[in-house]
Amino acid sequence: MRSIPVVSSLLIASLGLAGCTTVNPYSGEQQTAKASTGTAIGAAAGALVGVLSSSKHDRGKGALIGAAAGAAVGGGVGYYMDQQEAKLRQQMQGTGVSVTRQGDQILLNMPNSITFDSSSSQLKPAGANALTGVAQVLKEYQETRINVVGHTDSTGGREMNLRLSQQRAESVGSALILQGVAQGRISMAGVGPDQPVASNDTVEGRAQNRRVTLTLSAQ
């Protein structure tokens, strides 16, 4: 069947694209280009859809059309997030906010050392200044949704920590809204001590767990 070799060729080409690397301008390390990965995945998925939705005699043509459409969509999301990531890294340099890429999502981690005093939900000046830079980028990339989550360590009662983490998430979300980011793009939640990234048995671990995270994703 002619469509099988066509799809196989497209998958091989997609794997080649997925292996394309670029140099991270901030770390100097090689990394897989996210836009290439998105293009590869989109092409493979599009080819399969094209085959399945075409008649027996047109499956080869359907695969090619589907692959082209899928590559455009996949590459578009990857490129969009690549550009946004680069600008966020530039804005966050020296602020204490880390920027981590997770597929087609970007995670911003704001440690409590720059955001809130103990038992407080009032933003420190350092945290507010960092969010000004975040908001500047988000207003440029208006298709991005923002999920703001507050986290605490396990010290104190769980209900108190849940309430405090919610208030901190709302403080961060409100700061973005005041800077001009549309409220409808932002969700806010507090999870208290339920999602630790380190042990709560040490001072260092508890410090890592006290944070607010912003997960950015394309709508």
Secondary structure, DSSP 4 states (H G I P E B T S, - for coil): -THHHHHHHHHHHHHHHHT-EEE-TTT--EEE-HHHHHHHHHHHHHHHHHHHTS-GGGHHHHHHHHHHHHHHHHHHHHHHHHHHHHHHHHHHTTTS-EEEEETTEEEEEEEHHHH--TT--SPPHHHHHHHHHHHHHHHH-TTEEEEEEEE--SSS-HHHHHHHHHHHHHHHHHHHHHTT--GGGEEEEE-TTSS-SS-TTSHHHHHHHSEEEEEEEE-
